[in-house]
Structure formats: C-alpha cells, structure tokens
Amino acid sequence: MEFSAQEIANVLNGVVEGDPSVRVNNFSKIEEGRPGTLSFLANPKYEHYIYDTEASIVLVNQDFIPAKAINATLIKVENAYSALAILMNLVEKAKENKSGTASTAFISETAVIEEQCYIGNFAYIGENVKIGKGCKIYPYVYIGDHVSIGDNTIIYPHVTIYSGCNIGKNCIFHAGSVLGADGFGFAPEGDVYKKIPQIGNVIIEDDVEIGANTTVDRAVMGSTIIHKGVKLDNLVQIGHNVEVGDNTVMAAQVGIAGSVKVGKHCMLGGQAGLAGHIKIADNVSLGAQAGVISDVKEGKTLLGAPAIDSKLFFRSSAVFGRLPDIYRTIGELQREVELLKQERNK
C-alpha cells in the first residue's frame, strides 16, 4: 500500500511542509532513511539526521524549526511519536486478517467460540473455554479448561494459559508467555519443602499486553490480578497473588515476589526486583535494577539496591568513585592519630 504525504497528514490532522504528493510504502529509522519510506523525529538528539536522511517523509512535532534545508517532506503533528504509533496501528490492521479454524486444531466440544475468530494449527482449547469475537489463537497455543477470553484478544504461538484464568478484551500475549502456572509456594517440613497447592487463578483485564516468555503465576487462593492497560515487557516474572494497577508498565526482567501490590501508572525499569508482601503506591518510578524491600509512597522515584530516593542516590553516586581516595585518606589520618597518641603517652 502506498500513501501520499497529504493523505497521511489528513489522517493525523497534520500540516505538510514540502511536496504533498510524495508517496511512501514503508517505515524507516531517521538515521537509516530510504526513498519511499516514512520516518519520524521526536527526540532532539537525533535532529542532525534529518538534514541528511533519504526518507521521503518525516513526521516532526509542531514546534520543530529546522536549522537548515531539509530534502524530505515534513508533516508537522502535535506529537510525532504518537502519530507514528497511529500509522503503524493502521498498517497492522490492514494486514491479512486471519480467520477460520485449522484442521489440526483441537477444540473441546464444550468450548464456545464466537464468530470471526482464527484458530491456528495444533492449538489446544480445553473444556468449557469461552473465546470472544474476533480473537486470534495462533499455532501451538494451549488454553486449559474453564478459561474465558474477551473479544479481539491476540494469542501468539506457544502461549500457555492454565485452567481457570480469565482474560479481558483487546489483550495481546506474545510467544512463550505463561499465565496461571503455580506460584512458588513451599512449606519447610524437616529437611524438605512440601508443596503448597496453588488453587487460585489469574485475572487479566482489558487492553493488557504481555511480552514474550513472561510469566504470571496463579494465586495460592483468590486471584493474581493484572488490571486494565498494563504493559509487561519480555521475561517479566509476576508472582502469586500480586496485583498490578491500571496502566502500569514494566521493562524486561522485572521480578515481583508474591503478594505485592503495585499501584496505578507506575513505571518499573529493567531488572527491578520487588520483595514479597510490600505495597507500591500510584505513580511510582523504579529505575533499572532497583531492589525494593519495603513499601513505597505515591509519586516517589527510587534507584539502586536497596532502592533509595533518586536525589539521594545521585548524591551517593558522586561519592562512589572517590571511595578509594577517601579510604586512603582515612588510613593516613588513623596513622597520624596513632602517632599523636604515642607522643602524648611519652
């Protein structure tokens, strides 16, 4: 599919600066721009690429003022990054719309599957499963008994959903993600650990996206709950009985121990780790590799392990590099004190 600059601007409510008839059929990064592609500039540190890019069209923010001539046609929009996301979503929806059920898929006679669904080869759908309209179940997906899935949810290959889980509408589960595996529950009994049955489930609300090889454990009792709009990156671990608030995002390799409550609109950087049974309030930001061992109040930004307030962390960081010199100075002072003591005792 090809689109002109003017057609794109009409969709985005943008303004064309340059040739409105130039056409594109693909996307490219601004530093790797190619003729016939559309790129974008949202981060000022990439501005120098726009003057040499070979991309035919570049999305820019309304307040962008070029320092010199630009060969590409510009489309000025309120937010270039958001505008790019809108275009990419339109392209994604325009791709081949898979439908129908593959002959090699297994579907229990008691399962209820609404219209316009796609069920791929070797998918397994268990007893009393309910799947809403327009869902896409890709090859090799396993959906256990009594699972409920809302409309327009996409489940990519090799996703495993254990029995009893409830999934909302418009969710996306990427390859290899696992929902409803047993939580890490064991009771010491003498020299061994006895398994505690995990009899709860997982509830995923609407508009949640879960990355590849991410795991959300089922609750011991009750539910592990991922509220609406949450976005989990690849390789995230959510423990049993955790609750994650609306529109919280987590980068890759975040690990959350059991019974943690994470508030709304939180941001967790890569490899952040949360100890069990703590509460993270709304609008909290945790930096990459932050180690959180206690409750966090609303609006806080924490860094480090154990995690501390970001301002204190940066002040401490300024000292880290000087520690060898400080250690040497302390040693010299100790020796001087010892000499003074010896002189005094004489």
HURA-V601574 format. One record per pair of residues at least 24 apart in sequence whose ideal C-beta (glycine too) atoms are under 10 Angstrom apart, sorted by the first residue. I is the first residue (numbers start at 1). J is the second residue. Records with the same first field share a line. If there is no record, write none. Layout:
BEGIN
I->J + J
END
This chain:
BEGIN
1->25 + 26 + 90 + 91 + 94 + 95
2->26 + 36
3->38 + 57 + 87 + 90 + 91
4->57 + 73
5->38 + 56 + 57 + 58 + 72 + 73 + 74 + 75
6->73 + 75
8->38 + 57 + 59 + 73 + 75 + 77 + 83 + 86 + 87 + 90
9->57 + 59 + 73 + 74 + 75 + 76 + 77 + 83
11->75 + 83 + 86 + 87 + 90
12->59 + 75 + 76 + 77 + 78 + 79 + 80 + 82 + 83 + 84 + 86 + 87
13->77 + 78 + 83
14->59 + 60 + 62 + 74 + 75 + 76 + 77 + 78 + 80 + 83
15->62 + 74 + 75 + 76 + 77
16->57 + 73 + 74 + 75 + 76
17->58 + 60 + 64 + 66 + 70 + 72 + 73 + 74 + 75 + 76
18->56 + 57 + 58 + 70 + 71 + 72 + 73 + 74 + 75
19->56 + 57 + 72 + 73
20->73 + 75
21->73
22->56 + 57 + 72 + 73
23->56 + 57
24->55 + 56 + 57 + 73 + 87
25->56 + 91
26->55 + 56 + 91
27->55 + 57 + 84 + 87 + 88 + 91
28->53 + 54 + 55 + 56 + 58
29->53 + 55
30->54 + 55 + 58 + 59 + 72
31->55
33->57 + 58 + 71 + 72
35->72
37->72
38->72 + 73 + 75 + 84 + 87 + 88
39->72 + 80 + 84
40->75 + 77 + 80 + 81 + 82 + 83 + 84 + 85 + 87
41->66 + 70 + 72 + 74 + 80 + 81
42->79 + 80 + 81 + 82 + 83 + 84
43->80 + 81
50->74
59->83 + 84 + 87
97->134 + 136
98->136 + 137 + 138
99->134 + 136
101->125 + 137
102->137 + 139
104->139
105->137 + 139 + 140 + 141
106->142
107->131 + 137 + 143
108->143 + 145
110->145 + 146
111->143 + 145 + 147
112->148
113->137 + 149
114->149 + 151
116->151 + 152
117->149 + 151 + 152 + 153
118->154
119->143
120->155 + 156 + 157
121->157
122->157
123->155 + 157 + 159
124->160
125->149 + 161
126->161 + 162 + 163
127->163
128->163
129->161 + 163
130->166 + 167
131->155 + 167
132->167 + 168 + 169 + 170
133->169
134->169 + 170
135->167 + 169 + 171
136->172
137->161
138->173 + 175
140->175
141->173 + 175
142->178
143->167 + 179
144->179 + 180
146->201
147->179 + 180 + 201 + 202
148->203
149->173 + 204
150->204 + 205 + 206 + 207
151->206
152->206
153->204 + 206 + 207 + 208
154->209
155->179 + 210
156->212
158->212 + 213
159->210 + 212
160->215
161->202 + 204 + 216
162->198 + 201 + 202 + 216 + 217 + 218
163->201 + 218
164->199 + 200 + 201 + 202 + 203 + 218 + 223
165->201 + 202 + 203 + 204 + 216 + 218 + 223 + 224
166->201 + 202 + 203 + 204 + 205 + 223 + 225
167->202 + 203 + 204 + 205 + 206 + 208 + 210 + 226
168->203 + 204 + 205 + 206 + 207 + 208 + 226 + 227 + 228
169->205 + 206 + 207 + 208 + 228
170->206 + 207 + 208 + 209 + 228 + 229
171->204 + 205 + 206 + 207 + 208 + 209 + 210 + 226 + 228 + 230
172->207 + 208 + 209 + 210 + 211 + 231
173->204 + 208 + 209 + 210 + 211 + 212 + 214 + 216 + 232
174->209 + 210 + 211 + 212 + 213 + 214 + 232 + 233 + 234
175->211 + 212 + 213 + 234
176->211 + 212 + 213 + 214 + 215 + 234 + 235
177->210 + 211 + 212 + 213 + 214 + 215 + 216 + 232 + 234 + 235 + 236
178->202 + 210 + 213 + 214 + 215 + 216 + 217
179->203 + 204 + 210 + 214 + 215 + 216 + 217 + 218 + 224 + 226 + 238
180->204 + 215 + 216 + 217 + 218 + 219 + 224
181->215 + 216 + 217 + 218 + 240
182->217 + 218 + 220 + 240
183->216 + 217 + 218 + 219 + 220 + 224 + 238 + 239 + 240 + 241 + 242 + 257 + 258 + 259
184->217 + 237 + 239 + 240 + 257 + 258 + 276
185->217 + 219 + 220 + 239 + 240 + 241 + 258
196->220 + 240
197->221
198->224 + 240 + 241
200->224 + 240 + 241
201->225
202->226 + 238 + 240 + 242
203->227 + 243
204->228 + 230 + 244
205->229 + 230 + 244 + 246
207->231 + 246 + 247
208->232 + 244 + 247
209->233 + 249
210->234 + 236 + 238
211->235 + 236 + 250 + 251 + 252
212->252
213->237 + 252
214->238 + 250 + 252 + 253 + 254
215->239
216->240 + 242 + 244 + 256
217->241 + 242 + 256 + 258
219->243 + 258 + 259
220->258 + 259
224->258 + 259
225->261
226->262
227->262 + 263 + 264
228->264
229->264 + 265
230->262 + 264 + 266
232->268
233->268 + 270
235->270 + 271
236->268 + 270 + 272
237->273
238->262
239->274 + 276
240->276
241->276 + 277
242->274 + 276
243->279
244->268 + 280
245->280 + 281 + 282 + 283 + 284
246->282
247->282
248->280 + 282 + 283 + 284
250->286
251->286 + 288
252->288
253->288 + 289
254->286 + 288 + 290
256->280 + 292
257->292
260->292
261->295
262->286 + 296
263->296 + 298 + 299
264->298
265->298 + 299
266->296 + 298
267->301
268->292
269->302 + 303
271->305
272->302 + 303 + 305 + 307
273->305 + 307
274->307
275->306
285->310
286->310
287->313
END
